[in-house]
Structure formats: C-alpha cells, structure tokens
C-alpha cells in the first residue's frame, strides 16, 4: 500500500464522508439558517409593502399571505430535499420552530425601532400569517412521504 507523508494509507487520507444517516439529518444550523432566511424574506416583503398597509390594509394582508405561502414553499422544499429517515418527525419539529423564530425575530426588530404597529395590528396583519408555515411544511412532508415509496417501488426514482 502506498503511504502518504503522514503515514496514512491513501484510503485513510481522504476527507471523511458523511454516513447515509448523517447526510440525511440536517444539522440545527441548517434548520436555523433556513428559518432565518424565511423570516428575512418575509420581513423584506412586508417592509416593501408597508406603504400599502396604510392605504389598503386588506390588500397588504392578502399580498403578505401570498408571499408567506410562496416563500415557505420554497424554503420547505429545500429543507425536505435533504431529509431521510424519520422525515415526518423532523418536519413537525421544524414546522413548529420556524414560526416561533419568525415571531421572535419580528418582536426583536419591533423592539429596536419605533413601532409602526401595535401588538394587535401586528397579530392581525403579520402574526397570524405565520400559522401557514406548519401547514405548508407538513403538507409538503406528507406528500413526500406518501409519494416517495410509490415512486421508488415503480422504479421511477433515479
């Protein structure tokens, strides 16, 4: 066997690879990063649309609902792609963590600057929209769990 200067065989000198189990279990950092990205995108849209909330609150709320649904679908799809194993359990925990993160980050930002919204207005315009996150994440997860075994059994998965 060829040895490298470190005295290790060539097969031992390669970078360590993640086991199948470790590769299918996103670390907490990935989950938190996606949650922060979700909040950041929603917050950016809300900030951009804020002038409309003054003129037409219903239009603002409707546009925010569409934005939250679209952003959550994109982020949840990226998250669910990397999962295997106990997918439903992991998705359920994430579905509870992300809205909690969004509300906590909203309160942090609202506490750092003069509030444009009262707590009641916040709940009516933005806070309740975060309830869509668990519904979307779990819906996508259920679809994946239900469809993947059938696709694999049919030989379609590739």
C-alpha positions as YAML, in Angstrom:
chain: A
units: angstrom
residues:
- id: 1
  name: UNK
  ca: [0.00, 0.00, 0.00]
- id: 2
  name: UNK
  ca: [1.19, 3.45, -0.83]
- id: 3
  name: UNK
  ca: [1.70, 5.69, 2.15]
- id: 4
  name: UNK
  ca: [1.42, 9.42, 2.35]
- id: 5
  name: UNK
  ca: [3.84, 11.56, 4.31]
- id: 6
  name: UNK
  ca: [1.59, 11.38, 7.32]
- id: 7
  name: UNK
  ca: [1.99, 7.65, 7.41]
- id: 8
  name: UNK
  ca: [-1.64, 7.00, 6.50]
- id: 9
  name: UNK
  ca: [-2.62, 4.75, 3.66]
- id: 10
  name: UNK
  ca: [-4.12, 6.55, 0.67]
- id: 11
  name: UNK
  ca: [-7.62, 5.32, 1.53]
- id: 12
  name: UNK
  ca: [-7.34, 6.75, 5.04]
- id: 13
  name: UNK
  ca: [-6.08, 10.15, 3.85]
- id: 14
  name: UNK
  ca: [-9.28, 11.07, 2.01]
- id: 15
  name: UNK
  ca: [-11.65, 13.56, 3.53]
- id: 16
  name: UNK
  ca: [-14.19, 11.91, 5.76]
- id: 17
  name: UNK
  ca: [-17.55, 11.32, 4.14]
- id: 18
  name: UNK
  ca: [-20.84, 11.59, 5.92]
- id: 19
  name: UNK
  ca: [-22.63, 8.36, 6.57]
- id: 20
  name: UNK
  ca: [-26.00, 7.95, 4.95]
- id: 21
  name: UNK
  ca: [-27.63, 8.62, 8.30]
- id: 22
  name: UNK
  ca: [-25.63, 11.80, 8.95]
- id: 23
  name: UNK
  ca: [-26.18, 13.09, 5.42]
- id: 24
  name: UNK
  ca: [-29.94, 12.74, 5.81]
- id: 25
  name: UNK
  ca: [-30.06, 14.61, 9.12]
- id: 26
  name: UNK
  ca: [-29.61, 18.32, 8.56]
- id: 27
  name: UNK
  ca: [-27.88, 19.92, 11.46]
- id: 28
  name: UNK
  ca: [-29.53, 22.51, 13.62]
- id: 29
  name: UNK
  ca: [-27.51, 25.22, 11.88]
- id: 30
  name: UNK
  ca: [-29.10, 24.38, 8.53]
- id: 31
  name: UNK
  ca: [-32.60, 24.41, 10.03]
- id: 32
  name: UNK
  ca: [-31.95, 27.71, 11.82]
- id: 33
  name: UNK
  ca: [-30.39, 29.22, 8.68]
- id: 34
  name: UNK
  ca: [-33.42, 28.32, 6.61]
- id: 35
  name: UNK
  ca: [-35.71, 29.69, 9.32]
- id: 36
  name: UNK
  ca: [-33.76, 32.94, 9.35]
- id: 37
  name: UNK
  ca: [-33.88, 33.09, 5.54]
- id: 38
  name: UNK
  ca: [-37.63, 32.51, 5.67]
- id: 39
  name: UNK
  ca: [-38.09, 35.33, 8.17]
- id: 40
  name: UNK
  ca: [-35.73, 37.64, 6.27]
- id: 41
  name: UNK
  ca: [-37.59, 37.16, 3.01]
- id: 42
  name: UNK
  ca: [-41.00, 37.67, 4.64]
- id: 43
  name: UNK
  ca: [-39.75, 40.71, 6.55]
- id: 44
  name: UNK
  ca: [-38.31, 42.22, 3.35]
- id: 45
  name: UNK
  ca: [-41.61, 41.78, 1.53]
- id: 46
  name: UNK
  ca: [-43.53, 43.24, 4.49]
- id: 47
  name: UNK
  ca: [-41.19, 46.24, 4.60]
- id: 48
  name: UNK
  ca: [-41.54, 46.82, 0.87]
- id: 49
  name: UNK
  ca: [-45.32, 46.56, 1.00]
- id: 50
  name: UNK
  ca: [-45.76, 48.56, 4.21]
- id: 51
  name: UNK
  ca: [-46.90, 51.77, 2.46]
- id: 52
  name: UNK
  ca: [-49.82, 49.80, 1.03]
- id: 53
  name: UNK
  ca: [-50.84, 48.68, 4.50]
- id: 54
  name: UNK
  ca: [-51.61, 52.28, 5.39]
- id: 55
  name: UNK
  ca: [-53.67, 52.93, 2.26]
- id: 56
  name: UNK
  ca: [-55.29, 49.49, 1.95]
- id: 57
  name: UNK
  ca: [-54.81, 47.08, 4.84]
- id: 58
  name: UNK
  ca: [-56.76, 44.26, 3.21]
- id: 59
  name: UNK
  ca: [-54.61, 44.33, 0.09]
- id: 60
  name: UNK
  ca: [-51.48, 44.27, 2.27]
- id: 61
  name: UNK
  ca: [-52.74, 41.28, 4.24]
- id: 62
  name: UNK
  ca: [-53.65, 39.41, 1.05]
- id: 63
  name: UNK
  ca: [-50.28, 40.09, -0.56]
- id: 64
  name: UNK
  ca: [-48.49, 39.03, 2.62]
- id: 65
  name: UNK
  ca: [-50.44, 35.75, 2.66]
- id: 66
  name: UNK
  ca: [-49.30, 35.02, -0.88]
- id: 67
  name: UNK
  ca: [-45.71, 35.98, -0.02]
- id: 68
  name: UNK
  ca: [-45.61, 33.81, 3.11]
- id: 69
  name: UNK
  ca: [-47.05, 30.84, 1.20]
- id: 70
  name: UNK
  ca: [-44.60, 31.22, -1.68]
- id: 71
  name: UNK
  ca: [-41.53, 31.76, 0.49]
- id: 72
  name: UNK
  ca: [-42.45, 28.94, 2.88]
- id: 73
  name: UNK
  ca: [-43.00, 26.54, -0.02]
- id: 74
  name: UNK
  ca: [-39.57, 27.34, -1.47]
- id: 75
  name: UNK
  ca: [-37.73, 27.09, 1.86]
- id: 76
  name: UNK
  ca: [-39.59, 23.94, 2.96]
- id: 77
  name: UNK
  ca: [-38.86, 22.25, -0.37]
- id: 78
  name: UNK
  ca: [-35.15, 22.99, 0.05]
- id: 79
  name: UNK
  ca: [-35.28, 21.63, 3.61]
- id: 80
  name: UNK
  ca: [-37.23, 18.48, 2.79]
- id: 81
  name: UNK
  ca: [-34.91, 17.53, -0.07]
- id: 82
  name: UNK
  ca: [-32.13, 16.82, 2.41]
- id: 83
  name: UNK
  ca: [-34.18, 14.67, 4.77]
- id: 84
  name: UNK
  ca: [-34.42, 10.94, 5.08]
- id: 85
  name: UNK
  ca: [-35.21, 8.64, 7.94]
- id: 86
  name: UNK
  ca: [-37.86, 9.98, 10.30]
- id: 87
  name: UNK
  ca: [-38.99, 12.68, 7.89]
- id: 88
  name: UNK
  ca: [-42.37, 13.44, 9.42]
- id: 89
  name: UNK
  ca: [-40.94, 13.87, 12.93]
- id: 90
  name: UNK
  ca: [-38.16, 16.19, 11.72]
- id: 91
  name: UNK
  ca: [-40.58, 18.20, 9.60]
- id: 92
  name: UNK
  ca: [-43.00, 18.53, 12.52]
- id: 93
  name: UNK
  ca: [-40.28, 19.94, 14.77]
- id: 94
  name: UNK
  ca: [-39.17, 22.33, 12.04]
- id: 95
  name: UNK
  ca: [-42.77, 23.34, 11.36]
- id: 96
  name: UNK
  ca: [-43.05, 24.45, 14.97]
- id: 97
  name: UNK
  ca: [-39.62, 26.07, 15.16]
- id: 98
  name: UNK
  ca: [-39.84, 28.30, 12.08]
- id: 99
  name: UNK
  ca: [-42.98, 30.27, 13.03]
- id: 100
  name: UNK
  ca: [-41.64, 30.69, 16.57]
- id: 101
  name: UNK
  ca: [-38.39, 32.04, 15.09]
- id: 102
  name: UNK
  ca: [-40.31, 34.42, 12.82]
- id: 103
  name: UNK
  ca: [-42.38, 35.85, 15.67]
- id: 104
  name: UNK
  ca: [-39.32, 36.15, 17.95]
- id: 105
  name: UNK
  ca: [-37.30, 37.93, 15.26]
- id: 106
  name: UNK
  ca: [-40.24, 40.22, 14.48]
- id: 107
  name: UNK
  ca: [-40.51, 41.19, 18.15]
- id: 108
  name: UNK
  ca: [-36.77, 41.77, 18.29]
- id: 109
  name: UNK
  ca: [-36.87, 44.12, 15.30]
- id: 110
  name: UNK
  ca: [-40.01, 45.86, 16.54]
- id: 111
  name: UNK
  ca: [-38.36, 46.43, 19.93]
- id: 112
  name: UNK
  ca: [-35.26, 48.01, 18.35]
- id: 113
  name: UNK
  ca: [-37.02, 50.69, 16.35]
- id: 114
  name: UNK
  ca: [-40.07, 52.83, 16.89]
- id: 115
  name: UNK
  ca: [-43.02, 50.51, 16.36]
- id: 116
  name: UNK
  ca: [-45.13, 51.17, 13.34]
- id: 117
  name: UNK
  ca: [-47.65, 48.60, 14.53]
- id: 118
  name: UNK
  ca: [-49.31, 47.95, 17.85]
- id: 119
  name: UNK
  ca: [-49.34, 44.36, 19.09]
- id: 120
  name: UNK
  ca: [-52.95, 43.97, 17.93]
- id: 121
  name: UNK
  ca: [-52.14, 45.30, 14.46]
- id: 122
  name: UNK
  ca: [-49.10, 43.03, 14.26]
- id: 123
  name: UNK
  ca: [-51.15, 39.95, 15.08]
- id: 124
  name: UNK
  ca: [-53.84, 40.91, 12.57]
- id: 125
  name: UNK
  ca: [-51.51, 41.77, 9.69]
- id: 126
  name: UNK
  ca: [-48.49, 39.51, 10.07]
- id: 127
  name: UNK
  ca: [-48.51, 37.33, 13.16]
- id: 128
  name: UNK
  ca: [-51.37, 35.06, 12.16]
- id: 129
  name: UNK
  ca: [-49.88, 34.56, 8.71]
- id: 130
  name: UNK
  ca: [-47.08, 32.56, 10.31]
- id: 131
  name: UNK
  ca: [-49.64, 29.87, 11.12]
- id: 132
  name: UNK
  ca: [-49.43, 28.90, 7.45]
- id: 133
  name: UNK
  ca: [-45.84, 27.73, 7.89]
- id: 134
  name: UNK
  ca: [-46.59, 24.48, 9.77]
- id: 135
  name: UNK
  ca: [-49.48, 23.70, 7.43]
- id: 136
  name: UNK
  ca: [-47.31, 24.10, 4.34]
- id: 137
  name: UNK
  ca: [-44.28, 22.26, 5.76]
- id: 138
  name: UNK
  ca: [-46.35, 19.32, 6.99]
- id: 139
  name: UNK
  ca: [-48.39, 19.22, 3.77]
- id: 140
  name: UNK
  ca: [-45.25, 19.03, 1.65]
- id: 141
  name: UNK
  ca: [-43.78, 16.45, 4.00]
- id: 142
  name: UNK
  ca: [-46.91, 14.31, 3.85]
- id: 143
  name: UNK
  ca: [-46.85, 14.48, 0.06]
- id: 144
  name: UNK
  ca: [-43.22, 13.41, 0.03]
- id: 145
  name: UNK
  ca: [-43.75, 10.53, 2.46]
- id: 146
  name: UNK
  ca: [-46.79, 9.35, 0.54]
- id: 147
  name: UNK
  ca: [-45.34, 9.64, -2.98]
- id: 148
  name: UNK
  ca: [-41.70, 8.57, -2.46]
- id: 149
  name: UNK
  ca: [-42.34, 4.89, -1.62]
- id: 150
  name: UNK
  ca: [-44.61, 4.51, -4.66]
- id: 151
  name: UNK
  ca: [-42.09, 6.16, -6.95]
- id: 152
  name: UNK
  ca: [-39.27, 4.01, -5.60]
- id: 153
  name: UNK
  ca: [-41.30, 0.81, -5.92]
- id: 154
  name: UNK
  ca: [-42.16, 1.64, -9.53]
- id: 155
  name: UNK
  ca: [-38.50, 2.24, -10.32]
- id: 156
  name: UNK
  ca: [-39.15, 5.86, -11.25]
- id: 157
  name: UNK
  ca: [-36.82, 7.32, -8.64]
- id: 158
  name: UNK
  ca: [-33.44, 7.93, -10.08]
...
